[in-house]
């Protein structure tokens, strides 16, 4: 879709909250773990120290990742009342079942929670459609038809 990350307001808030927790809580916790592990002697054979350093590297990497996303991301505009946009909650009927999806930016995707990326084939198929539309999506098992019932 775009060369820059797209986030919903909710997604931006979640990333900002995670960044704050990593910087203000996790950094301090890991610093204490490293200091305690250093007190246990030889660092080359100290598993607690090695584990703490690996976790520190992961935390610092995640902080950089989130900062880069937030720096370059754009916030998706609020959705139309009936049209599907990034940030829309979409209720569809598919194969006799009612399912709800939230169309989100690629950094917010979590299919188990119904958070579908705007860059995914399903997300792209829904964009721009309205209540009552039938959306056909090609899947590995064949074509699936989604009937849009509600857009929030």
C-alpha positions in Angstrom: 0.0 0.0 0.0 2.4 2.8 1.2 6.1 3.0 1.7 5.5 4.3 5.2 3.7 2.7 8.2 0.0 3.5 8.6 -1.4 3.3 12.1 -4.8 3.7 13.5 -5.2 6.1 16.5 -5.5 3.0 18.7 -2.4 1.4 17.2 -0.4 4.5 17.7 -1.5 4.7 21.3 -0.5 1.0 21.9 2.9 1.6 20.4 3.4 4.7 22.5 2.4 2.9 25.7 4.7 0.0 24.9 7.6 2.3 24.2 7.0 4.1 27.5 6.9 0.8 29.4 10.1 -0.4 27.7 12.0 2.8 28.5 10.7 3.5 32.0 10.2 0.0 33.4 11.9 -2.7 31.4 15.2 -0.9 31.0 15.5 -0.4 34.8 14.5 -4.1 35.5 17.1 -5.4 33.1 19.8 -3.1 34.5 19.2 -4.5 37.9 19.3 -8.1 36.6 22.7 -7.4 34.9 24.1 -5.9 38.1 22.9 -8.8 40.2 24.3 -11.3 37.7 27.7 -9.5 37.7 27.9 -10.1 41.5 27.9 -13.9 40.8 31.4 -14.0 39.4 33.0 -15.0 36.1 30.8 -13.4 33.4 32.0 -15.7 30.7 30.3 -18.7 32.4 27.4 -16.8 34.0 24.1 -17.9 32.4 22.1 -15.3 34.3 24.3 -12.5 32.9 24.2 -13.9 29.3 20.4 -14.1 29.5 20.0 -10.6 30.9 22.3 -9.2 28.2 20.3 -11.0 25.5 17.1 -9.6 26.9 18.7 -6.1 27.1 19.6 -6.4 23.4 16.0 -7.4 22.5 14.5 -4.5 24.5 16.9 -1.9 23.0 16.1 -3.3 19.5 12.4 -3.1 20.1 12.7 0.5 21.4 14.5 1.5 18.2 11.9 -0.3 16.1 9.0 1.4 17.8 10.7 4.8 17.6 11.3 4.4 13.9 7.7 3.3 13.2 6.3 6.3 15.3 8.7 8.7 13.6 7.7 7.7 10.0 4.1 6.5 10.5 1.0 8.4 9.4 -2.2 8.1 11.3 -5.1 6.8 9.2 -8.0 9.2 8.7 -11.2 8.4 10.5 -13.4 6.1 8.4 -16.5 7.2 6.5 -19.8 6.3 8.1 -20.4 3.5 5.5 -17.2 3.2 3.5 -14.4 0.9 4.6 -11.1 2.6 5.4 -8.1 1.9 7.7 -9.5 1.9 11.2 -12.9 0.6 10.1 -14.6 -2.3 12.0 -16.2 -4.5 9.4 -18.9 -7.1 10.1 -19.2 -9.6 7.2 -21.1 -12.7 6.4 -18.9 -15.5 4.9 -19.9 -19.1 4.3 -22.9 -18.7 6.6 -21.0 -17.2 9.5 -20.8 -13.6 10.8 -17.3 -12.4 11.4 -15.9 -9.0 12.5 -12.6 -7.6 11.2 -10.8 -4.5 12.1 -8.8 -3.0 9.2 -5.5 -1.8 10.6 -2.0 -0.8 9.6 0.6 -3.5 9.0 2.3 -2.9 12.4 -0.9 -3.6 14.2 -1.9 -6.9 12.5 -3.1 -9.8 14.8 -5.4 -12.1 12.8 -6.3 -14.1 16.0 -7.9 -10.9 17.3 -9.5 -10.0 14.0 -7.0 -7.2 13.2 -6.4 -7.5 9.5 -3.7 -5.5 7.7 -4.7 -3.0 5.1 -1.9 -4.5 3.0 -3.2 -8.0 3.2 -5.2 -9.4 0.3 -8.4 -9.5 2.5 -7.8 -6.0 3.8 -7.1 -4.6 0.4 -10.3 -6.2 -0.9 -12.4 -4.5 1.7 -11.0 -1.0 1.3 -13.4 1.4 -0.3 -16.4 -0.9 -0.2 -19.8 -0.2 1.5 -22.5 -1.9 3.4 -24.3 -4.4 1.2 -21.3 -4.9 -1.2 -20.1 -8.4 -2.0 -16.3 -8.7 -1.9 -14.7 -11.6 -3.7 -11.3 -12.7 -2.4 -9.1 -15.3 -4.0 -7.6 -17.7 -1.4 -5.5 -20.9 -1.8 -8.8 -22.9 -1.4 -10.5 -20.8 -4.1 -12.7 -17.8 -4.3 -14.5 -16.7 -1.1 -17.3 -14.2 -1.1 -17.8 -11.8 1.8 -21.1 -9.9 2.2 -20.5 -6.6 4.1 -23.2 -6.3 6.8 -22.0 -3.4 8.9 -19.2 -0.8 9.0 -18.3 0.9 12.3 
